[in-house]
Amino acid sequence: MNVPGRGGPHGPGVTETEIRLGMTNDLTGSGDTPYAVITTAIQAYFAKVSTEDGGVCDRKLVLLAEDDRYTPEGALEGTKKLAEQDEVLAMIGGLGTAAHQPVAAYLNDPNADGNHSDGVPDLFVSTGWSGWGDVAK
């Protein structure tokens, strides 16, 4: 297993020219959701920031997205690919409580070794569950 957190000299997902962030979403609408447009909108905004605003710290923002079919299994599978193979800096926009709960557990401890220092940042979660505010977990 490629351990998230190794990355290059700038850390995972950051090179001299780009910052890679990851997201899973129901891209094909197989879960009868309209959520694919969220990913498209974020990608368009990142393209605008990268081309018109010079990026972030002179780096292009890149959003890598995986289709999770709005299922917990799909979200976890896509997240593992993005963290372990694509080595994204962070995950953004996790959508849906049921789909995101196993993802959050994985991101907090990707090696399942009890050491949370190698966790992957999980930003801008979009669910209705109030439990996300429990920073101790």
N, C-alpha and C positions, 0 to 999 in steps of 0.2 A: 504494500500500500504506500502510495506517495503521501507523505505526511504534510498536511496543510501547515503553512507557517514557515516552510523552508524557503522557497522562492529564491530569487536572485538577490543582488546586493541591496535592493530596495524593499525586499519582502515579496510575498506572493502577489501576483497580479499587477505588479508595477515594474515597468521597464523605463528606459530613458525616453521612450516615445508614447507610451500609453498606460492607462489605468483600466484594468479589466474588472468589471463587476458582474455578478451572476444573478439570475432570476429564473424561477420556474413559474409557469402559468399554463392555463388551459388554452394553448395556442391554436388547437384545431377545433375547439368548441365541442369536443366529444362529450364533455360533461354538461352539455346544454347551457353553457355560460357565455356571456358576452365579453369576457375579460381579456381576450387577446388584444383588444385595442389599447389596454393599459401598457402592455409591452411595446407595442408599436409607437405609442406616444412618448414613452421614455427614450426609446431609440432615436426618435426624431429630435427630442430635446437634447440628447447627448450629441447628436450630429451638429446641431446648431451651436452648442457650446464649443465643440471641437473646431468647427470651421469658422464661425463668426467671432467667437470670443477668445480664441487662442487656446482653448482647452483649460485644463486645471494644472497649474504649475508647468505650463508648456507641454502638457501631455494630452493626447487624445483620449476622450472617455469612450469606452467600449462596453456595451451591454451584451453579454452572452446569455441566451435564453434557451431553456429546455422545456418541452411540452410535458406537463405533469398530469394532463387529463383530469385535473381537479380531484386527484385521489392522493391519499397519504403515501401509497406505494410509489406512485409516479413522482411525487414531489421529492421524496427521499432519494430515489434513484437519480433524478436529475440533479439534485443538490450534491450528491456524492461525486457525480461526474464533474460538475463545475468546480468543486473544491479540490478534488484529488487529481484530476487529469488536466483541467484547464487552469488550475491554481488561481482562481479569482481572488481579489483582495477581500471582497465581502459579498454577501448575498443581500439583495434588496427586494422590497415589495412582496414578501411572503403573504399569500392570499388564502384566507379561509382557516378557521381554527382547526378543524379535523385534519386538513391537509398539511398544516404547518407544525402541529405538535411533535411528530417524530423528527421533523427537520430541525426544530429548535434543539431537541435533545442531542442530535448528532452534531450540530454546529457548536454546541457548548463543550462537547467532548468527542471529537472526531475519531480518536483512537480507542475510545471506551476504556481508558486506563485510569480514570479518576482525576487526571491532570487537566484542568480547564485552561491552562496557560497556552495551549496550542489551538484554542477555539477559533472559529471563523466568525467575524462580525456579522450580525443579523440585523439589518437596518430597515426601518419603515414598514414594519409588519402591519398588514391590513386585515384584522379580524376583530370580532366583537368581544373576545374573551378578555376579561379584566386581569387575568392571571399573568399576562405578559409583563406587568409592572413589578413582579416579584424578582428584584435583581439578585436576591440570594440564590435563586435557581438558575 
